[in-house]
Amino acid sequence: KQWYHRRVREAVVSTQSTGDWSSCSYDTSHNCAHSEDVYLECAGSSDESTEGNFRLVNGLGESAGPGEWALLLYNGGTVCDDGFEMTEADVICKELGFSSALDHKNGAFLDIQDNLSINLDDVDCSEGSSWSDCGFSMDHNCGHSEDVFLLCIGEEIPQPFTLMDENQQTNSNSGLLLYYGGTVCDDSFDLNAANAICNAMGY
């Protein structure tokens, strides 16, 4: 039974077995019906990956956009400012899909901070690197007065893939595969493609 109805968007073909989405090709036209929609189950938890676990939130805990000061979260907890400079700010803003960081600061400015754990410390990135190249510690010796706030600029780029479960929630590791909100056709879809997409979502 189809959980909900969206137009089929893509037919995905994996060209290599590298597990990397960049090694895949796809076609934006299709001759598919929703009976060919891909359902996918990814092993593990996306929290086990360093990719895609950052958020910027305002004082209500809601997602913040470009051009506004926001509290940086990693896996739902704050980030300590030990060793945190503009290089680290820029890498994380880009990881979030923004073009760059304009500024960063630290402090206990929001009521919600007291209810959060501190999940990341000693972030160390090189200029021009990506988040996967950065060092960090999951242990800390910090207080919330050292929580990092970021000011990112540029348009946020949406994440292409999501999995929607039968309750239309997108925080599961299994469900209907969506690409920019549309379903994915199973023509030529194989385990290589499945692995690449799971990896792209942080599993």
PyMOL commands that set and color helices and strands:
alter all, ss='L'
color gray80, all
select helices_A, chain A and resi 21-23+34-36+46-48+86-95+111-115+131-133+144-146+191-200
alter helices_A, ss='H'
color red, helices_A
select strands_A, chain A and resi 8-14+24-27+39-41+54-57+70-74+77-79+100-106+118-124+135-137+148-153+161-164+174-179+182-185
alter strands_A, ss='S'
color yellow, strands_A
deselect
rebuild
show_as cartoon
